[in-house]
Amino acid sequence: MSFEDLRVWQREALQKFLATKPRDFLAVATPGAGKTTFALRVATELTRDRSVERVFVVVPTEHLKVQWAEAASRVGLSLDPKFKNTDAINPSYDGVVVTYAQVGMHPFKHNALTSNKRTLVILDEIHHAGDAKSWGDGIREAYRNAEHRLALTGTPFRSDDSPIPFVRYEEDGEGHLVSRSDHAYGYGDALADGVVRPVVFLAYSGEARWRDSAGEEYAARLGEPLNPEQQARAWKTALDPKGEWIPAVLQAAHTRLQQLRRNMPDAGGLVIATDKTTARAYAKILRTLSSTPVTVVLSDEVGASERIAEFSASRDEWMVAVRMVSEGVDVPRLAVGVYATSASTPLFFAQAIGRFVRSRMPGETASVFLPSVPVLLDLAAKLETSRDHVLGKPHRDKDGWDDELLQQANREENEPDEAPRYESLGADAELDSLIYDGSTYGTATFAGSDEEADYLGLPGLLDAEQMKALLRKRQEEQLDARDAEAKRAKEAEAEAAKAPAAAAQSGTRDPKEESGGVASQEIPQLRKELNTLVSITAGRTGRPHGAIHNEARRACGGPPTALCSAEQLRDRIAYLRRW
């Protein structure tokens, strides 16, 4: 690849590195921006002018070893992805690709290998070097004598105080040490350049119900203010594959995927699950929706990397993976995601969303479905916010409750010598809000309106500015329609206030008065009655609430439920009663 073929940020970072050829260089670039291409260009420049004689690449997972070796071969570098700690380096290779765990097991071997020849060490996703104390200590020992250390990351922060090896920390004036990069290229920058796709988050709410070990039943709504325990229970209940929430969200995500495949025929979807059991259960639900095989990837199973590669090369619709596989899954055609996991750290969330942002052609968009819980909504709204690693001020919830309580909520329900502590009773799902570019767009005020279908049908080819303009237009149209409805209701009330006086003068009674009040005053009660009938029908038929609302709207005509007149609501109630 020529210098002119590099992206602007890659050229700038390369020029910055080659100007001084520093021993340590940290490049921060959002997932999908091309960190691998940049690093390999540095490697080819240094090997060409004999600044280095050998290249080592260190990666988080086994899957990435092969991926890096293949990428290197395309630029003329031969890296051995099968190198073991017991091996000698094959002289026919320019270097090796190893994992952080591999280095941590035998750092002195790696120190010897990088000390006897001038070596460039590329540390991919360097934040992982602090995952275990032995890893961090091992990386420092292994590569302390390396000629150059090029660190790469899309997420230069951690949720703990483990220092990242070979990263520079500086005082922030408030008693904390903050990581500093030598070149940074964030998601917002990449979005403006068209390097990554815009991501639309669809947050689903709904009422969750559960029973504790004492037999007491609880109900709470996702997205509403809840105490930590309620939030954890409601979240887990929503993710329960035996309930109604996750099947409804998977159905909505599949509908969105079909919409995107009209413009992106090979577009694929990824469901990120908390554990193996739920991953398999989600796959079973998706098999009832998908016309293609559903791939299940469990990271500790033999053949996981091969299944990812097969899915990437296919045109199949869905892959389900446990949460550990979110990083290292390089499938550029992924365009729809379902965040069906209880993981809630900024690091994991950023890495997970990074699976969907790789841009292949102008105008592609990605859609990610997630539970409407505050910690995830906040992370979604701050997707474009750049973070650094701060020692002494970890990036975790200030109360520290989220991961601990969610871990407790996800314990086995029948552990040895312990009675069940919690039983999920079900949860319904409804689109609550849409988040894009840091802004939140409210959707249906009442459950199951056709506004969900409107949002799922967003065009599949829109650039960032077009998407922003379209969402603002739709929001304005909704607000205008509701303002118009409120104005009509106010006018109706004014007319109704005049009616009794006119009736008294004429000696007649107002027919609306005899029927129990004006139509506008009936609307809240009619909506409540309609929603009750929808719930009863859903329980009897097993169909989602939204599908029943949509069926009633198709049969009776009219606008979304939130905009219906009293007469339109009566028509829908009568229709459902005939069911």
Backbone torsions as a table, in degrees:
resi	resn	phi	psi	omega
1	MET	NA	126.1	-179.7
2	SER	-74.0	164.0	179.7
3	PHE	-57.6	-38.6	-177.6
4	GLU	-68.6	-24.4	-179.0
5	ASP	-79.1	-13.9	178.3
6	LEU	-70.9	152.9	173.9
7	ARG	-70.0	160.3	-175.8
8	VAL	-56.0	-46.7	-177.3
9	TRP	-64.9	-35.3	179.2
10	GLN	-66.5	-41.2	178.5
11	ARG	-63.8	-44.1	-178.8
12	GLU	-63.9	-43.6	179.9
13	ALA	-67.0	-39.3	179.1
14	LEU	-63.7	-45.1	178.6
15	GLN	-61.5	-39.4	-179.4
16	LYS	-64.8	-41.6	179.9
17	PHE	-68.2	-48.1	-175.1
18	LEU	-69.5	-21.3	-179.1
19	ALA	-63.1	-36.1	-177.6
20	THR	-125.5	-14.5	-176.2
21	LYS	46.3	61.9	-177.1
22	PRO	-69.0	160.8	177.5
23	ARG	-69.7	-41.4	179.5
24	ASP	-119.7	136.7	179.9
25	PHE	-146.9	124.6	178.7
26	LEU	-108.8	117.1	176.4
27	ALA	-107.9	119.9	178.1
28	VAL	-106.5	119.8	179.7
29	ALA	-143.2	136.5	-176.8
30	THR	-57.9	148.0	176.4
31	PRO	-52.0	135.5	-179.9
32	GLY	91.9	-4.5	-175.9
33	ALA	-82.7	-18.3	179.4
34	GLY	106.1	41.3	179.1
35	LYS	-64.6	-38.7	-178.9
36	THR	-62.1	-45.4	179.4
37	THR	-59.4	-44.4	178.9
38	PHE	-60.6	-48.6	-176.4
39	ALA	-63.7	-40.6	-179.9
40	LEU	-69.2	-29.0	175.7
41	ARG	-69.1	-39.2	174.3
42	VAL	-59.2	-44.5	-178.6
43	ALA	-62.1	-43.9	-179.1
44	THR	-67.1	-36.3	178.0
45	GLU	-64.2	-44.2	-176.3
46	LEU	-72.8	-34.0	177.7
47	THR	-75.2	-32.4	-179.1
48	ARG	-66.0	-41.5	-178.5
49	ASP	-93.6	10.9	176.0
50	ARG	65.2	21.5	173.5
51	SER	-66.0	-31.5	175.8
52	VAL	-132.3	156.1	179.8
53	GLU	-110.7	-10.3	-173.8
54	ARG	-151.5	149.2	179.7
55	VAL	-124.4	125.5	173.0
56	PHE	-111.1	135.0	173.2
57	VAL	-120.0	129.6	180.0
58	VAL	-114.8	128.0	-174.0
59	VAL	-129.4	163.0	-178.3
60	PRO	-74.9	-33.4	-170.8
61	THR	-130.4	158.9	177.5
62	GLU	-60.8	-38.8	-178.5
63	HIS	-57.5	-38.0	-176.6
64	LEU	-73.6	-19.6	178.4
65	LYS	-60.8	-47.9	179.6
66	VAL	-66.8	-40.3	-178.8
67	GLN	-60.3	-43.8	179.2
68	TRP	-67.8	-41.8	-179.9
69	ALA	-61.4	-40.5	179.1
70	GLU	-67.2	-41.2	178.6
71	ALA	-64.3	-40.0	-180.0
72	ALA	-64.7	-38.1	-178.7
73	SER	-63.2	-28.1	-179.3
74	ARG	-73.2	-15.6	177.8
75	VAL	-113.6	15.6	173.9
76	GLY	89.4	10.3	177.1
77	LEU	-104.7	136.0	-179.6
78	SER	-108.6	108.1	-178.7
79	LEU	-114.8	135.7	-177.4
80	ASP	-88.9	111.2	-179.5
81	PRO	-85.0	-5.3	-176.1
82	LYS	-104.7	9.0	-179.0
83	PHE	-60.4	134.3	177.5
84	LYS	-116.2	158.1	-178.6
85	ASN	-61.3	-22.3	-179.4
86	THR	-87.0	-5.9	-175.6
87	ASP	-89.0	160.0	163.3
88	ALA	-96.0	152.3	-178.9
89	ILE	-69.6	128.0	177.4
90	ASN	-68.7	120.1	-176.1
91	PRO	-64.8	-13.0	178.1
92	SER	-78.0	-9.1	178.5
93	TYR	-100.1	153.2	174.1
94	ASP	-81.6	-12.7	-179.7
95	GLY	168.9	-162.7	-175.0
96	VAL	-136.2	164.3	171.5
97	VAL	-121.7	126.9	-177.6
98	VAL	-132.8	170.4	177.3
99	THR	-102.5	160.6	176.5
100	TYR	-59.4	-38.9	179.4
101	ALA	-63.8	-39.3	179.9
102	GLN	-63.5	-42.3	178.7
103	VAL	-66.9	-42.1	-179.2
104	GLY	-61.7	-25.9	-179.2
105	MET	-78.0	-25.3	-176.6
106	HIS	-150.0	63.4	-175.3
107	PRO	-63.4	-32.3	-176.8
108	PHE	-69.0	-32.2	175.1
109	LYS	-62.7	-44.6	-178.5
110	HIS	-70.1	-32.3	176.5
111	ASN	-63.7	-42.2	179.5
112	ALA	-64.4	-40.7	-177.5
113	LEU	-67.7	-34.0	-178.1
114	THR	-93.8	-2.4	178.0
115	SER	-95.8	-29.4	-175.2
116	ASN	-86.1	-6.4	173.6
117	LYS	-143.6	146.8	178.0
118	ARG	-63.1	121.4	-170.0
119	THR	-127.4	136.9	167.2
120	LEU	-96.0	122.9	175.9
121	VAL	-106.5	120.2	176.0
122	ILE	-99.9	117.9	-177.5
123	LEU	-104.6	96.7	-176.5
124	ASP	-79.0	134.7	-177.5
125	GLU	50.5	60.0	-172.1
126	ILE	-58.5	-23.9	-179.9
127	HIS	-59.6	-22.3	178.8
128	HIS	-71.0	-16.1	-179.4
129	ALA	-64.8	-14.4	178.0
130	GLY	-102.3	8.0	-176.8
131	ASP	-60.4	-34.6	176.0
132	ALA	-135.7	146.4	-178.2
133	LYS	-58.3	-37.6	-179.8
134	SER	-64.7	-32.8	179.0
135	TRP	-68.1	-49.5	-178.5
136	GLY	-60.6	-46.3	178.4
137	ASP	-63.7	-39.4	-178.8
138	GLY	-66.0	-41.7	179.7
139	ILE	-64.1	-41.4	179.4
140	ARG	-63.3	-43.6	179.8
141	GLU	-68.7	-43.6	-173.6
142	ALA	-63.3	-38.7	-170.1
143	TYR	-119.2	22.5	-178.8
144	ARG	-67.5	-22.6	-179.3
145	ASN	-105.0	7.5	-178.5
146	ALA	-64.3	145.6	-179.6
147	GLU	-64.5	-45.5	178.5
148	HIS	-139.2	142.7	176.8
149	ARG	-126.9	110.8	-179.7
150	LEU	-104.2	109.8	-178.2
151	ALA	-97.6	136.3	-179.4
152	LEU	-124.9	144.5	172.1
153	THR	-164.1	150.0	171.6
154	GLY	-98.9	-14.1	-177.7
155	THR	-135.9	86.1	-174.0
156	PRO	-80.3	45.5	-179.6
157	PHE	-147.8	162.6	177.2
158	ARG	-133.5	167.2	178.3
159	SER	-95.5	13.5	179.6
160	ASP	-140.3	-172.1	-176.7
161	ASP	-101.1	16.9	178.6
162	SER	-72.8	117.3	179.4
163	PRO	-63.8	142.6	178.1
164	ILE	-87.1	123.2	-177.0
165	PRO	-57.4	142.5	175.3
166	PHE	63.4	16.8	175.7
167	VAL	-103.8	136.7	-178.9
168	ARG	-83.1	131.2	176.8
169	TYR	-116.0	138.8	-179.8
170	GLU	-129.7	152.1	177.4
171	GLU	-64.8	138.8	178.7
172	ASP	-100.6	5.0	179.9
173	GLY	86.8	-5.9	-179.7
174	GLU	-120.0	19.3	177.9
175	GLY	87.0	10.1	179.9
176	HIS	-115.7	153.1	173.0
177	LEU	-100.5	129.2	-175.4
178	VAL	-119.0	135.2	179.1
179	SER	-66.8	145.6	-179.8
180	ARG	-127.3	130.2	178.7
181	SER	-94.9	159.6	175.1
182	ASP	-91.3	-23.5	173.2
183	HIS	-153.4	133.2	-178.0
184	ALA	-128.7	139.5	179.0
185	TYR	-142.1	96.9	-173.0
186	GLY	-83.2	174.0	-179.7
187	TYR	-60.8	-40.0	179.0
188	GLY	-62.0	-41.8	177.2
189	ASP	-62.7	-45.8	-177.7
190	ALA	-66.0	-34.4	178.5
191	LEU	-66.6	-43.2	179.1
192	ALA	-63.3	-32.1	-179.9
193	ASP	-85.2	-5.3	-177.7
194	GLY	76.0	17.4	-178.3
195	VAL	-80.1	-30.7	178.6
196	VAL	-123.0	164.4	178.5
197	ARG	-81.1	148.9	167.2
198	PRO	-70.8	145.2	-179.8
199	VAL	-114.6	126.8	174.9
200	VAL	-104.3	124.2	177.7
201	PHE	-97.6	128.6	175.6
202	LEU	-110.4	109.9	-175.4
203	ALA	-95.5	125.4	-178.0
204	TYR	-107.1	129.3	177.9
205	SER	-101.3	-155.6	179.4
206	GLY	133.5	158.8	-179.8
207	GLU	-87.4	127.8	177.7
208	ALA	-106.4	142.3	-178.4
209	ARG	-130.9	137.3	179.0
210	TRP	-149.6	167.9	-179.1
211	ARG	-127.7	135.6	179.2
212	ASP	-89.1	-179.0	-175.3
213	SER	-66.3	-20.2	178.4
214	ALA	-86.0	-1.1	179.5
215	GLY	88.9	2.3	180.0
216	GLU	-81.7	135.3	-177.6
217	GLU	-99.6	145.2	-178.4
218	TYR	-130.5	156.1	174.1
219	ALA	-141.6	137.7	178.7
220	ALA	-150.3	152.0	-177.0
221	ARG	-105.1	125.4	175.6
222	LEU	-58.1	135.6	178.3
223	GLY	97.0	-16.4	178.1
224	GLU	-94.7	157.3	-179.2
225	PRO	-58.7	122.2	-179.4
226	LEU	-135.6	155.8	173.8
227	ASN	-75.4	166.0	-175.0
228	PRO	-54.8	-42.9	-178.7
229	GLU	-66.0	-43.9	177.8
230	GLN	-60.6	-41.8	-180.0
231	GLN	-61.1	-44.9	-179.4
232	ALA	-64.0	-43.4	-179.0
233	ARG	-67.2	-43.5	-179.9
234	ALA	-64.0	-39.8	179.8
235	TRP	-63.4	-47.9	-179.3
236	LYS	-64.0	-39.7	180.0
237	THR	-62.1	-41.1	178.9
238	ALA	-61.1	-38.2	-176.1
239	LEU	-82.1	-4.5	-179.3
240	ASP	-66.3	119.1	-177.6
241	PRO	-66.4	-14.1	178.8
242	LYS	-85.0	-8.0	-179.3
243	GLY	-90.5	-164.7	-177.8
244	GLU	-100.9	-19.6	-173.2
245	TRP	-66.4	-55.2	-174.5
246	ILE	-66.1	-39.6	175.8
247	PRO	-60.7	-38.0	179.9
248	ALA	-67.3	-40.6	179.5
249	VAL	-69.0	-40.0	176.9
250	LEU	-63.1	-37.8	176.6
251	GLN	-63.1	-44.3	179.4
252	ALA	-64.1	-41.7	179.5
253	ALA	-64.7	-38.0	178.1
254	HIS	-66.5	-38.5	176.1
255	THR	-61.1	-43.6	178.7
256	ARG	-64.3	-39.9	179.4
257	LEU	-62.3	-42.0	178.4
258	GLN	-62.3	-37.7	177.5
259	GLN	-62.6	-46.3	-178.3
260	LEU	-67.4	-32.3	-177.9
261	ARG	-70.1	-10.5	173.7
262	ARG	-66.0	-34.8	178.9
263	ASN	-102.8	-26.4	-179.6
264	MET	-123.4	82.7	-170.6
265	PRO	-56.7	-24.6	-179.4
266	ASP	-102.3	10.6	-178.6
267	ALA	-54.3	137.7	-179.3
268	GLY	-123.6	166.4	179.9
269	GLY	-124.1	150.0	178.6
270	LEU	-130.6	126.8	172.6
271	VAL	-103.7	124.1	178.8
272	ILE	-100.2	112.4	-175.3
273	ALA	-102.6	162.9	-178.4
274	THR	-77.3	-39.1	-176.1
275	ASP	-148.8	176.2	-175.4
276	LYS	-62.8	-41.3	-175.4
277	THR	-62.7	-48.1	179.9
278	THR	-69.8	-33.4	178.0
279	ALA	-58.4	-45.9	179.9
280	ARG	-66.8	-37.4	179.6
281	ALA	-67.3	-40.6	177.6
282	TYR	-63.6	-40.1	179.2
283	ALA	-61.5	-37.7	179.0
284	LYS	-62.9	-40.1	177.2
285	ILE	-65.2	-43.6	-177.7
286	LEU	-64.9	-29.9	179.8
287	ARG	-65.5	-23.1	175.8
288	THR	-78.8	-14.5	-177.6
289	LEU	-104.8	-36.4	-169.9
290	SER	-87.0	146.6	176.4
291	SER	-93.0	0.4	179.5
292	THR	-125.1	162.6	178.8
293	PRO	-59.2	148.2	177.4
294	VAL	-103.5	122.8	-178.6
295	THR	-89.1	132.1	175.9
296	VAL	-113.3	125.2	-178.2
297	VAL	-119.3	114.9	175.6
298	LEU	-111.3	116.6	-164.5
299	SER	-60.9	-24.7	-177.9
300	ASP	-96.4	7.4	178.5
301	GLU	-92.3	148.2	177.4
302	VAL	-63.4	135.2	177.7
303	GLY	89.3	5.8	-178.6
304	ALA	-61.1	-44.3	-179.3
305	SER	-62.6	-39.5	179.9
306	GLU	-65.4	-38.4	179.5
307	ARG	-66.3	-37.8	176.7
308	ILE	-62.9	-44.3	-179.2
309	ALA	-64.2	-41.4	179.2
310	GLU	-63.9	-42.4	178.1
311	PHE	-64.4	-41.5	-179.5
312	SER	-60.0	-38.6	-176.8
313	ALA	-83.1	-10.3	-176.8
314	SER	-93.0	-175.7	172.4
315	ARG	-115.7	19.7	179.9
316	ASP	-64.6	157.4	-171.7
317	GLU	-84.8	-43.6	-166.7
318	TRP	-131.6	142.1	169.3
319	MET	-128.7	140.2	176.1
320	VAL	-119.6	131.8	-176.9
321	ALA	-138.5	150.1	173.0
322	VAL	-70.7	161.7	-169.1
323	ARG	-63.1	-26.1	-176.9
324	MET	-65.8	-19.8	-174.6
325	VAL	-90.9	2.9	-176.5
326	SER	-61.3	-35.3	178.2
327	GLU	-93.9	135.0	-179.1
328	GLY	97.1	-5.2	173.7
329	VAL	-87.4	106.1	-178.6
330	ASP	-108.4	87.5	179.8
331	VAL	-125.5	89.7	-173.1
332	PRO	-57.0	-22.6	-177.5
333	ARG	-81.9	-3.0	177.1
334	LEU	-64.7	123.2	-177.5
335	ALA	-130.4	-11.8	178.6
336	VAL	-130.9	132.2	178.5
337	GLY	-128.5	149.9	172.1
338	VAL	-122.7	113.8	-178.7
339	TYR	-86.5	82.1	-174.6
340	ALA	-105.2	50.9	-179.4
341	THR	-135.4	158.1	179.3
342	SER	-90.8	1.5	177.4
343	ALA	-65.1	134.6	-172.5
344	SER	-139.3	15.9	178.4
345	THR	-80.5	149.7	177.8
346	PRO	-57.0	-36.6	-178.7
347	LEU	-63.9	-50.4	-178.4
348	PHE	-64.5	-42.9	-178.3
349	PHE	-60.8	-46.3	-179.0
350	ALA	-62.3	-41.5	179.4
351	GLN	-67.2	-38.8	179.4
352	ALA	-63.9	-47.2	-178.8
353	ILE	-66.6	-27.1	177.6
354	GLY	-60.9	-17.7	178.7
355	ARG	-70.9	-15.9	-171.6
356	PHE	-112.5	1.2	-169.9
357	VAL	-99.5	-5.0	-177.1
358	ARG	-65.6	124.9	-177.3
359	SER	-96.0	134.6	178.3
360	ARG	-113.0	-29.5	179.5
361	MET	-147.9	153.9	-177.5
362	PRO	-59.3	138.5	172.8
363	GLY	92.6	-7.4	179.4
364	GLU	-66.9	141.1	176.6
365	THR	-122.7	158.3	176.1
366	ALA	-121.4	149.2	179.3
367	SER	-127.2	130.4	179.5
368	VAL	-124.0	124.7	179.6
369	PHE	-97.0	136.6	-177.2
370	LEU	-151.4	159.0	176.6
371	PRO	-67.2	145.7	-179.6
372	SER	-84.2	74.4	176.8
373	VAL	-119.6	144.5	-170.2
374	PRO	-53.4	-43.8	-175.4
375	VAL	-63.8	-38.3	179.8
376	LEU	-74.9	-38.9	178.3
377	LEU	-62.2	-38.2	179.2
378	ASP	-67.3	-42.0	178.7
379	LEU	-65.6	-38.5	178.7
380	ALA	-64.9	-41.5	-178.7
381	ALA	-68.5	-24.7	-176.9
382	LYS	-104.7	23.1	-177.6
383	LEU	-56.0	-35.6	-176.3
384	GLU	-87.4	-0.9	-179.0
385	THR	-78.3	127.5	178.5
386	SER	-80.4	137.0	179.0
387	ARG	-122.6	154.2	171.2
388	ASP	-124.2	164.2	177.9
389	HIS	-81.2	125.2	-178.4
390	VAL	-114.9	119.2	177.0
391	LEU	-83.6	130.7	-179.0
392	GLY	92.4	-3.8	178.0
393	LYS	-147.6	73.6	-173.0
394	PRO	-61.9	152.0	176.4
395	HIS	-84.3	78.0	176.3
396	ARG	-142.1	165.3	179.8
397	ASP	-54.5	136.2	-172.5
398	LYS	-61.2	-26.9	178.7
399	ASP	-91.2	-10.5	178.2
400	GLY	66.8	18.6	-173.3
401	TRP	-89.6	-26.1	-165.3
402	ASP	-62.4	-58.6	-176.5
403	ASP	-65.6	-39.3	-177.6
404	GLU	-65.2	-47.6	-178.0
405	LEU	-70.7	-36.0	178.7
406	LEU	-67.9	-35.3	176.4
407	GLN	-64.1	-41.7	177.9
408	GLN	-64.9	-41.0	-178.9
409	ALA	-66.2	-24.2	-177.8
410	ASN	-97.7	11.4	176.7
411	ARG	-66.9	159.5	174.5
412	GLU	-60.0	138.2	-174.2
413	GLU	-78.5	-14.9	178.5
414	ASN	-128.5	70.6	178.8
415	GLU	-79.1	156.0	-178.0
416	PRO	-53.8	136.9	175.6
417	ASP	58.3	28.2	-179.5
418	GLU	-143.0	130.9	179.4
419	ALA	-74.2	154.1	177.9
420	PRO	-55.7	134.5	-176.4
421	ARG	-101.7	-11.7	-169.0
422	TYR	-161.4	138.2	177.5
423	GLU	-136.4	124.1	178.3
424	SER	-74.9	133.8	178.1
425	LEU	-109.8	-3.0	176.7
426	GLY	120.2	162.6	178.7
427	ALA	-154.8	138.3	174.8
428	ASP	-96.5	165.3	-174.6
429	ALA	-127.4	141.3	173.2
430	GLU	-151.9	145.1	179.9
431	LEU	-66.2	123.3	-173.2
432	ASP	-102.2	-44.6	-178.9
433	SER	-159.9	163.9	177.7
434	LEU	-125.5	131.8	-176.4
435	ILE	-116.4	128.0	178.1
436	TYR	-150.4	133.5	175.6
437	ASP	56.5	35.7	177.7
438	GLY	80.8	-3.3	-179.7
439	SER	-107.0	146.7	178.5
440	THR	-107.1	128.9	179.4
441	TYR	-111.8	118.1	178.1
442	GLY	-68.9	145.8	177.3
443	THR	-113.3	-137.2	-171.6
444	ALA	-60.3	133.9	174.6
445	THR	-74.5	-30.7	-178.4
446	PHE	-118.5	144.0	-173.0
447	ALA	-57.1	139.5	168.6
448	GLY	78.0	11.5	179.2
449	SER	-71.4	166.1	-176.9
450	ASP	-75.1	2.2	175.5
451	GLU	-63.1	-27.4	175.2
452	GLU	-59.7	-48.2	179.2
453	ALA	-61.1	-36.5	178.8
454	ASP	-61.3	-42.9	-177.8
455	TYR	-75.9	-35.8	177.9
456	LEU	-66.4	-22.4	-179.5
457	GLY	-93.0	18.0	176.8
458	LEU	-56.0	141.4	-179.9
459	PRO	-55.0	144.8	-177.7
460	GLY	-82.6	-13.6	-180.0
461	LEU	-124.2	95.1	176.7
462	LEU	-143.9	136.6	174.1
463	ASP	-81.7	178.4	-172.1
464	ALA	-58.8	-45.5	-178.0
465	GLU	-69.7	-38.2	178.1
466	GLN	-64.3	-39.8	178.5
467	MET	-63.8	-43.5	179.7
468	LYS	-61.7	-43.6	-179.1
469	ALA	-64.6	-41.2	-178.8
470	LEU	-65.8	-44.0	-179.1
471	LEU	-65.0	-39.9	177.5
472	ARG	-63.7	-39.9	179.7
473	LYS	-63.5	-44.5	-179.9
474	ARG	-65.2	-39.0	178.8
475	GLN	-63.7	-43.3	179.2
476	GLU	-63.5	-39.8	179.1
477	GLU	-63.5	-40.9	177.7
478	GLN	-63.5	-45.4	-178.9
479	LEU	-65.2	-39.9	178.0
480	ASP	-62.7	-42.2	-179.1
481	ALA	-64.5	-39.9	-179.5
482	ARG	-71.8	-35.4	175.5
483	ASP	-63.3	-40.4	179.2
484	ALA	-64.8	-40.3	178.2
485	GLU	-64.1	-41.8	178.8
486	ALA	-64.3	-38.7	178.2
487	LYS	-64.4	-42.8	178.6
488	ARG	-63.2	-39.4	179.6
489	ALA	-65.3	-40.1	179.0
490	LYS	-64.8	-42.1	178.5
491	GLU	-64.6	-38.4	179.2
492	ALA	-64.7	-38.8	178.8
493	GLU	-65.7	-38.8	178.7
494	ALA	-64.1	-43.0	178.0
495	GLU	-63.7	-39.5	-179.4
496	ALA	-65.5	-33.9	-179.8
497	ALA	-67.0	-30.8	179.4
498	LYS	-78.1	-27.3	-172.1
499	ALA	-59.9	-44.6	-178.5
500	PRO	-59.9	-40.2	179.9
501	ALA	-64.4	-42.6	179.6
502	ALA	-65.2	-38.4	-179.6
503	ALA	-66.9	-38.1	-179.3
504	ALA	-64.7	-40.0	179.9
505	GLN	-66.3	-32.1	-177.5
506	SER	-93.3	-8.0	-179.9
507	GLY	80.6	16.1	179.3
508	THR	-116.9	165.4	178.2
509	ARG	-103.3	146.1	178.3
510	ASP	-70.3	122.6	-179.2
511	PRO	-59.6	-33.2	178.6
512	LYS	-67.2	-32.9	178.8
513	GLU	-66.2	-39.9	-179.4
514	GLU	-66.7	-31.1	-177.6
515	SER	-82.1	0.2	173.4
516	GLY	103.9	17.9	177.1
517	GLY	126.8	163.5	-178.2
518	VAL	-71.8	158.7	-175.8
519	ALA	-58.9	-40.3	-176.4
520	SER	-64.4	-30.2	179.1
521	GLN	-75.3	-19.0	-179.9
522	GLU	-82.0	-21.5	-169.4
523	ILE	-55.4	-49.1	179.6
524	PRO	-57.4	-42.1	-179.9
525	GLN	-67.2	-38.7	179.3
526	LEU	-66.1	-39.8	177.1
527	ARG	-61.8	-43.1	179.6
528	LYS	-61.7	-42.6	179.4
529	GLU	-63.9	-41.5	178.7
530	LEU	-62.6	-46.0	-179.5
531	ASN	-63.8	-34.9	176.7
532	THR	-64.6	-44.1	178.3
533	LEU	-63.5	-38.4	178.0
534	VAL	-62.7	-43.3	179.0
535	SER	-62.2	-42.7	179.2
536	ILE	-63.5	-43.8	-179.5
537	THR	-65.4	-38.5	178.2
538	ALA	-63.2	-42.4	178.8
539	GLY	-65.0	-34.1	-178.0
540	ARG	-78.7	-36.4	-173.8
541	THR	-101.2	-18.4	-177.1
542	GLY	80.3	5.9	-179.8
543	ARG	-87.3	151.3	178.0
544	PRO	-63.6	151.6	178.7
545	HIS	-55.7	-45.5	-177.1
546	GLY	-60.6	-38.0	-179.6
547	ALA	-65.6	-36.1	-179.9
548	ILE	-71.4	-42.2	175.1
549	HIS	-57.5	-44.3	-178.2
550	ASN	-65.2	-39.1	178.5
551	GLU	-62.7	-42.9	179.1
552	ALA	-64.7	-38.0	179.4
553	ARG	-67.5	-41.4	178.8
554	ARG	-63.7	-39.7	-177.0
555	ALA	-72.1	-37.0	-172.9
556	CYS	-103.9	-13.8	-177.3
557	GLY	77.7	-179.0	177.0
558	GLY	97.8	178.2	-175.8
559	PRO	-83.0	-178.1	172.8
560	PRO	-56.0	157.2	-176.6
561	THR	-51.3	-40.1	-176.1
562	ALA	-62.5	-21.0	-176.4
563	LEU	-109.5	4.2	-175.7
564	CYS	-71.0	145.6	170.9
565	SER	-78.9	171.6	179.1
566	ALA	-61.2	-40.7	-179.0
567	GLU	-64.8	-40.2	178.6
568	GLN	-66.7	-37.2	177.3
569	LEU	-65.8	-40.2	177.7
570	ARG	-61.7	-38.3	179.8
571	ASP	-62.6	-42.0	-178.4
572	ARG	-70.4	-37.6	176.6
573	ILE	-61.7	-45.1	179.5
574	ALA	-63.0	-38.8	179.3
575	TYR	-62.3	-46.1	-179.1
576	LEU	-68.7	-32.4	177.8
577	ARG	-65.4	-30.6	179.4
578	ARG	-71.5	-19.0	177.0
579	TRP	-64.7	NA	NA
